[in-house]
Amino acid sequence: MTEPDPTRPKVAIVAEFYPSRRDPVLGVWSHRQALAARDAGADVRVLVLHRLVPSRASLSSGATGAAGALASLLREPRLQTRDGLQIAYLPYVSPARERHYSSWGAWAAPALGLALRRLARSFPFELIHAHNAVPAADAVRRSLTGRARRAPLIVSVHGGDVLYTAPRDERGARAVARSLANARLVLANSHGIAELARTHGAREARVVHLGADLVPAQRTPRQERRDAAPTLITVAHLVGRKRHADVLRALAVLGQRHPSLRYSIVGDGPERVALEGLAVRLGVAERVDFHGQLAPLQAIEQSRLATLFVMPSTEEAFGVAYIEAMAAGVPAIGCRGEPGPEEIAAAGDGFLLVPPGDIERLSQRIDELLSDPHRLREAGQRARATVAAHFTWERCGEQTLAAYRRVLG
């Protein structure tokens, strides 16, 4: 039997957003960071807050849709192994997100407290790493007993806490502030988010960027398909702030200069019907491909086959999808003034910024790259170099492990 390595920090990760058999895309970044920390030298176990309430969309689709969604939630195996990580899904119920999200930590705390006590018997964790202040860190704070009380807390802020939950109302602000103040260290995915975390109660915050897997420079998918039509792509949930509509309008503007240009949309969400209707009204529907939600590796492959990754979204804390495309030599376009895009652009080349809602400037930037193959190729090379220098999963794992060791002292 292999003896445990005392030099490897033992970490219990608590997350609301995490991949599952039901939804392999949800929170895939938290899983990848857990894998990166493990590969860098940490022992990791994962506890997922598994809410047994169907989504609002399924409830509005009638009794059949709601029943099917609930059955899917109930069928989710409580114990799973994913890429070698042991994961426990902890069922709980809570009221609607729209008015009560800030209280979800209280609803999840009993199940989490029991799970932490059970975990401590087989895995004497030294540290708890919660993804997001609400509800994960709030649930940890409310369930601190026994070993959990002695274990210091690290909280990762991915944007929602400081861009949505805290600004929404006073209850959300209090919940976020309490959870961040309770953390020994806060990890933010960009400097802008770190500053907001300090504003909302974090005592100490440091930046740990999420990452992407590099594709060998001589084997990028796009280089293997030189005869393919030029393609724009967005990989994101179909919600208004992701600004898919701006890209559709730019596609219409560019129709005469680039008649073969296509637009691939990977993801699903409440805006799909509206976006499909807009594509028809703009006369570009035949050049738009709605792929729906794809498995993570399939989504990454689609973005790496494209010519340009375009997502002029707002409230963008970081944006892993940008760097996943850039890692294969695909230049990306994001929105000026957003924490993540500004930081990626400042780190190196291959990432362009446009003003929010400026269709003319967005169209110009796309046209400039498509009309100059040499410039497009150079932008792709520089995009990959930017990821290699600053945004790999290996680097994320090393920085996460360093944060663990810093807190454990």
C-alpha positions as CSV (number, residue, x, y, z in Angstrom):
1,M,0.0,0.0,0.0
2,T,1.4,3.4,-1.0
3,E,2.1,5.7,2.0
4,P,0.5,9.2,1.8
5,D,3.0,12.0,0.8
6,P,3.1,14.5,3.7
7,T,4.5,17.2,1.3
8,R,1.3,17.2,-0.7
9,P,-1.4,19.5,0.7
10,K,-4.7,17.8,1.3
11,V,-7.5,20.0,-0.1
12,A,-11.3,19.7,0.0
13,I,-12.7,21.6,-3.0
14,V,-16.3,22.9,-2.7
15,A,-18.1,24.1,-5.8
16,E,-21.6,24.9,-7.1
17,F,-20.6,24.8,-10.8
18,Y,-19.0,21.5,-11.7
19,P,-19.3,19.0,-14.5
20,S,-21.6,16.0,-14.1
21,R,-23.0,13.2,-16.1
22,R,-26.1,15.3,-16.6
23,D,-24.1,18.4,-17.7
24,P,-20.5,17.8,-18.6
25,V,-20.0,21.5,-19.6
26,L,-21.1,23.2,-16.3
27,G,-18.1,24.6,-14.5
28,V,-15.6,22.7,-16.4
29,W,-13.0,25.3,-15.5
30,S,-13.3,24.5,-11.8
31,H,-12.6,20.8,-12.7
32,R,-9.6,21.7,-14.8
33,Q,-8.2,23.9,-12.0
34,A,-8.6,21.0,-9.6
35,L,-6.8,18.7,-12.0
36,A,-4.0,21.3,-12.5
37,A,-3.6,21.6,-8.7
38,R,-3.4,17.8,-8.4
39,D,-0.9,17.5,-11.2
40,A,1.2,20.2,-9.6
41,G,1.4,18.4,-6.3
42,A,-1.9,18.6,-4.2
43,D,-4.1,15.8,-3.0
44,V,-7.7,16.8,-3.9
45,R,-11.2,15.7,-3.2
46,V,-14.3,17.5,-4.6
47,L,-17.7,18.2,-3.0
48,V,-20.3,19.6,-5.4
49,L,-23.4,21.4,-4.1
50,H,-26.1,19.6,-6.2
51,R,-29.4,21.5,-6.2
52,L,-32.4,19.3,-6.7
53,V,-34.6,21.9,-8.2
54,P,-35.2,22.0,-12.0
55,S,-34.2,25.1,-13.9
56,R,-36.7,27.8,-14.6
57,A,-36.6,27.0,-18.3
58,S,-37.7,23.4,-17.7
59,L,-40.4,24.4,-15.2
60,S,-41.9,26.8,-17.9
61,S,-41.9,24.0,-20.5
62,G,-44.8,22.2,-18.7
63,A,-45.2,19.3,-16.4
64,T,-43.4,16.8,-18.7
65,G,-40.3,19.0,-19.0
66,A,-40.2,19.7,-15.3
67,A,-40.6,16.0,-14.4
68,G,-37.9,15.0,-16.8
69,A,-35.5,17.6,-15.5
70,L,-36.2,16.5,-11.9
71,A,-35.7,12.9,-12.8
72,S,-32.3,13.8,-14.4
73,L,-31.2,15.6,-11.2
74,L,-32.3,12.6,-9.1
75,R,-30.4,10.1,-11.3
76,E,-27.1,11.9,-10.9
77,P,-24.8,9.4,-9.1
78,R,-23.8,10.8,-5.8
79,L,-20.2,9.5,-6.0
80,Q,-18.2,9.7,-9.1
81,T,-14.6,9.6,-10.3
82,R,-13.7,12.1,-13.1
83,D,-10.2,12.1,-14.6
84,G,-9.0,10.3,-11.4
85,L,-10.6,12.8,-9.0
86,Q,-13.1,11.6,-6.4
87,I,-16.2,13.7,-6.5
88,A,-19.3,13.7,-4.2
89,Y,-22.5,15.4,-5.3
90,L,-24.4,16.7,-2.3
91,P,-28.2,17.1,-2.8
92,Y,-30.0,20.1,-1.4
93,V,-33.0,22.2,-2.2
94,S,-33.4,26.0,-2.1
95,P,-35.9,28.7,-3.3
96,A,-35.7,30.4,-6.7
97,R,-32.5,32.0,-7.9
98,E,-33.9,35.3,-8.9
99,R,-34.8,36.5,-5.4
100,H,-33.0,34.1,-3.0
101,Y,-29.6,33.2,-4.5
102,S,-27.8,34.9,-1.7
103,S,-29.4,32.5,0.8
104,W,-28.4,29.3,-1.0
105,G,-25.4,28.8,1.2
106,A,-27.7,28.4,4.2
107,W,-29.8,25.8,2.4
108,A,-26.7,23.8,1.3
109,A,-24.9,24.0,4.6
110,P,-26.4,21.0,6.4
111,A,-25.6,18.6,3.6
112,L,-22.1,20.1,3.2
113,G,-21.4,20.0,7.0
114,L,-22.3,16.2,7.0
115,A,-20.1,15.6,4.0
116,L,-17.1,17.4,5.4
117,R,-17.3,15.4,8.6
118,R,-17.5,12.2,6.7
119,L,-14.7,13.2,4.4
120,A,-12.4,14.1,7.3
121,R,-12.5,10.5,8.6
122,S,-11.0,9.1,5.4
123,F,-9.2,12.1,4.0
124,P,-7.9,14.5,6.8
125,F,-7.9,17.6,4.7
126,E,-5.8,20.6,5.7
127,L,-7.5,23.3,3.6
128,I,-10.8,24.0,2.0
129,H,-11.0,25.7,-1.4
130,A,-14.4,27.1,-2.3
131,H,-15.3,28.2,-5.8
132,N,-17.3,31.4,-5.4
133,A,-18.3,33.2,-2.2
134,V,-21.9,32.4,-2.7
135,P,-23.2,29.8,-2.2
136,A,-20.0,27.6,-1.8
137,A,-17.9,29.6,0.6
138,D,-21.1,30.8,2.5
139,A,-22.1,27.1,3.0
140,V,-18.6,26.3,4.2
141,R,-18.7,29.2,6.7
142,R,-22.0,28.0,8.0
143,S,-20.9,24.4,8.4
144,L,-17.5,25.0,10.2
145,T,-17.3,22.3,12.8
146,G,-14.6,19.8,13.8
147,R,-11.8,19.6,11.2
148,A,-13.6,22.0,8.9
149,R,-13.4,24.6,11.6
150,R,-9.6,24.2,11.9
151,A,-9.0,24.1,8.1
152,P,-8.3,27.5,6.6
153,L,-10.5,28.7,3.7
154,I,-9.4,29.8,0.2
155,V,-12.2,31.3,-2.0
156,S,-11.9,31.6,-5.8
157,V,-13.9,34.5,-7.2
158,H,-14.8,34.0,-10.9
159,G,-16.8,37.1,-11.4
160,G,-20.4,36.4,-10.4
161,D,-19.9,37.3,-6.7
162,V,-18.7,40.8,-7.5
163,L,-20.5,41.5,-10.8
164,Y,-23.9,40.0,-10.0
165,T,-24.6,38.8,-6.5
166,A,-23.1,41.6,-4.4
167,P,-24.4,44.5,-6.5
168,R,-27.9,43.0,-6.9
169,D,-29.1,43.8,-3.4
170,E,-28.1,44.3,0.2
171,R,-28.5,40.6,1.2
172,G,-26.2,39.6,-1.6
173,A,-23.6,42.2,-0.6
174,R,-23.7,40.9,3.0
175,A,-23.4,37.3,2.0
176,V,-20.4,38.0,-0.3
177,A,-18.7,40.2,2.2
178,R,-19.0,37.7,5.1
179,S,-17.7,34.9,2.9
180,L,-14.7,36.8,1.5
181,A,-13.8,38.2,5.0
182,N,-13.8,34.6,6.3
183,A,-11.3,33.5,3.7
184,R,-7.6,33.4,4.5
185,L,-6.9,34.1,0.9
186,V,-9.0,35.0,-2.2
187,L,-8.0,33.9,-5.7
188,A,-9.3,36.0,-8.6
189,N,-9.2,35.2,-12.3
190,S,-8.1,38.7,-13.2
191,H,-6.7,41.8,-11.6
192,G,-9.9,43.7,-12.1
193,I,-11.8,41.0,-10.2
194,A,-9.2,40.9,-7.5
195,E,-9.7,44.6,-6.9
196,L,-13.5,44.2,-6.8
197,A,-13.0,41.3,-4.3
198,R,-11.1,43.6,-2.0
199,T,-13.8,46.2,-2.3
200,H,-16.4,43.6,-1.2
201,G,-14.5,42.3,1.8
202,A,-11.5,40.2,0.9
203,R,-8.6,40.7,3.3
204,E,-6.0,39.5,0.8
205,A,-6.4,38.6,-2.9
206,R,-4.1,37.3,-5.5
207,V,-4.6,36.6,-9.2
208,V,-4.5,33.0,-10.5
209,H,-5.4,32.8,-14.2
210,L,-7.3,29.8,-15.6
211,G,-5.7,28.1,-18.5
212,A,-5.8,26.2,-21.8
213,D,-4.0,23.3,-23.4
214,L,-1.5,24.3,-26.1
215,V,-1.7,22.8,-29.5
216,P,1.7,22.2,-31.2
217,A,2.4,25.1,-33.5
218,Q,2.9,23.0,-36.5
219,R,-0.3,21.0,-36.0
220,T,-3.0,23.5,-35.4
221,P,-6.4,22.3,-36.9
222,R,-6.9,25.4,-39.0
223,Q,-3.5,24.9,-40.7
224,E,-4.7,21.4,-41.7
225,R,-7.8,22.9,-43.4
226,R,-6.4,25.7,-45.5
227,D,-9.2,25.4,-48.1
228,A,-12.0,25.9,-45.5
229,A,-14.3,29.0,-45.7
230,P,-13.4,31.8,-43.3
231,T,-15.3,31.3,-40.1
232,L,-16.1,33.4,-37.0
233,I,-17.0,31.5,-33.8
234,T,-18.4,32.2,-30.4
235,V,-18.4,29.5,-27.7
236,A,-20.7,30.7,-24.9
237,H,-24.0,30.4,-23.2
238,L,-26.7,32.1,-25.3
239,V,-27.5,35.1,-23.0
240,G,-27.6,38.8,-23.9
241,R,-24.4,39.9,-22.3
242,K,-22.4,37.6,-24.5
243,R,-23.4,39.8,-27.5
244,H,-23.9,37.2,-30.2
245,A,-26.3,39.7,-31.8
246,D,-23.4,42.1,-32.4
247,V,-21.5,39.4,-34.3
248,L,-24.6,38.6,-36.4
249,R,-24.9,42.3,-37.4
250,A,-21.2,42.4,-38.2
251,L,-21.6,39.3,-40.4
252,A,-24.4,41.1,-42.3
253,V,-22.2,44.2,-42.7
254,L,-19.3,42.1,-44.1
255,G,-21.5,40.2,-46.5
256,Q,-20.3,42.0,-49.7
257,R,-16.6,42.0,-48.9
258,H,-16.5,38.4,-47.5
259,P,-19.5,36.6,-49.1
260,S,-18.2,33.1,-48.0
261,L,-17.7,34.2,-44.3
262,R,-19.6,31.9,-41.9
263,Y,-20.5,32.2,-38.2
264,S,-20.5,29.2,-35.8
265,I,-22.3,29.5,-32.5
266,V,-21.5,26.8,-29.9
267,G,-23.7,26.9,-26.8
268,D,-27.3,27.0,-25.8
269,G,-29.5,29.2,-23.7
270,P,-32.6,31.5,-23.5
271,E,-31.5,33.8,-26.4
272,R,-31.4,31.1,-29.1
273,V,-34.8,31.7,-30.6
274,A,-34.2,35.4,-30.7
275,L,-30.8,35.0,-32.3
276,E,-32.2,32.6,-34.9
277,G,-34.9,35.1,-35.8
278,L,-32.3,38.0,-36.0
279,A,-30.2,35.9,-38.4
280,V,-33.2,35.5,-40.7
281,R,-34.1,39.2,-40.6
282,L,-30.5,40.2,-41.4
283,G,-30.4,37.8,-44.3
284,V,-27.5,35.7,-42.9
285,A,-29.2,32.6,-41.7
286,E,-27.7,30.4,-44.4
287,R,-24.2,31.4,-43.2
288,V,-24.9,30.8,-39.5
289,D,-24.5,27.4,-37.8
290,F,-26.1,26.9,-34.4
291,H,-24.3,23.8,-33.0
292,G,-26.0,23.9,-29.6
293,Q,-24.2,22.8,-26.5
294,L,-21.2,20.5,-27.2
295,A,-19.0,18.4,-24.9
296,P,-16.0,20.5,-23.8
297,L,-13.5,18.8,-26.1
298,Q,-15.8,19.1,-29.1
299,A,-16.4,22.8,-28.3
300,I,-12.7,23.5,-28.2
301,E,-12.2,21.6,-31.4
302,Q,-14.8,23.8,-33.1
303,S,-13.2,27.0,-32.0
304,R,-9.8,25.8,-33.1
305,L,-11.1,25.1,-36.6
306,A,-12.3,28.7,-37.0
307,T,-10.5,31.7,-38.4
308,L,-11.4,34.1,-35.7
309,F,-12.9,33.8,-32.2
310,V,-15.3,36.7,-31.7
311,M,-17.1,37.4,-28.4
312,P,-17.6,41.1,-27.6
313,S,-19.2,40.3,-24.3
314,T,-19.8,42.5,-21.3
315,E,-19.4,41.6,-17.6
316,E,-16.5,39.2,-18.6
317,A,-14.4,38.4,-15.6
318,F,-11.9,36.4,-17.6
319,G,-13.0,34.2,-20.6
320,V,-11.4,30.8,-20.8
321,A,-13.0,30.3,-24.3
322,Y,-10.8,33.1,-25.7
323,I,-7.5,31.5,-24.6
324,E,-8.7,28.0,-25.7
325,A,-9.0,29.3,-29.2
326,M,-5.8,31.3,-29.0
327,A,-3.9,28.2,-27.8
328,A,-4.3,26.8,-31.3
329,G,-3.3,30.0,-33.1
330,V,-6.8,31.5,-33.6
331,P,-6.8,35.2,-32.9
332,A,-9.6,36.5,-30.6
333,I,-11.7,39.7,-30.3
334,G,-13.2,40.8,-27.1
335,C,-14.8,43.9,-25.5
336,R,-12.8,46.9,-24.2
337,G,-13.3,47.8,-20.6
338,E,-13.9,44.3,-19.3
339,P,-11.6,42.7,-16.7
340,G,-10.7,39.5,-18.5
341,P,-10.3,40.8,-22.0
342,E,-8.3,43.8,-20.9
343,E,-5.9,41.5,-19.0
344,I,-5.5,39.0,-21.9
345,A,-4.9,41.8,-24.3
346,A,-2.3,43.4,-22.0
347,A,-0.4,40.0,-21.6
348,G,0.5,39.8,-25.3
349,D,-0.6,40.0,-28.9
350,G,-3.3,38.1,-30.8
351,F,-6.2,39.5,-28.9
352,L,-8.1,42.6,-30.1
353,L,-10.4,44.8,-28.2
354,V,-13.4,46.8,-29.5
355,P,-15.8,49.2,-27.7
356,P,-18.9,47.7,-26.3
357,G,-21.8,47.6,-28.8
358,D,-19.8,49.2,-31.6
359,I,-20.8,47.2,-34.7
360,E,-18.8,49.4,-37.0
361,R,-15.5,48.9,-35.1
362,L,-16.2,45.2,-34.7
363,S,-16.8,44.8,-38.4
364,Q,-13.6,46.8,-39.2
365,R,-11.4,44.6,-36.9
366,I,-12.8,41.4,-38.5
367,D,-12.3,42.8,-42.0
368,E,-8.7,44.0,-41.3
369,L,-7.7,40.4,-40.4
370,L,-9.6,38.6,-43.0
371,S,-8.3,40.9,-45.8
372,D,-4.7,40.4,-44.9
373,P,-3.6,36.7,-44.7
374,H,-0.1,37.7,-43.5
375,R,-1.5,39.8,-40.7
376,L,-4.0,37.1,-39.8
377,R,-1.2,34.4,-39.7
378,E,1.0,36.6,-37.5
379,A,-1.9,37.4,-35.2
380,G,-2.5,33.7,-34.7
381,Q,1.1,33.0,-34.0
382,R,1.2,35.7,-31.4
383,A,-2.0,34.6,-29.9
384,R,-0.6,31.1,-29.2
385,A,2.6,32.7,-27.8
386,T,0.6,34.8,-25.4
387,V,-1.2,31.7,-24.1
388,A,2.1,29.7,-23.8
389,A,3.7,32.5,-21.7
390,H,0.8,33.3,-19.4
391,F,-2.3,31.1,-19.6
392,T,-1.5,27.3,-19.5
393,W,-3.1,24.9,-17.1
394,E,0.4,24.0,-15.9
395,R,1.0,27.6,-14.8
396,C,-2.5,27.7,-13.2
397,G,-1.7,24.5,-11.2
398,E,1.6,25.8,-10.0
399,Q,0.1,29.1,-8.9
400,T,-2.8,27.3,-7.2
401,L,-0.5,25.0,-5.3
402,A,1.7,28.0,-4.3
403,A,-1.5,29.6,-2.9
404,Y,-2.3,26.5,-0.9
405,R,1.2,26.3,0.6
406,R,1.2,30.0,1.4
407,V,-2.0,29.6,3.4
408,L,-0.7,26.5,5.2
409,G,2.4,28.5,6.0
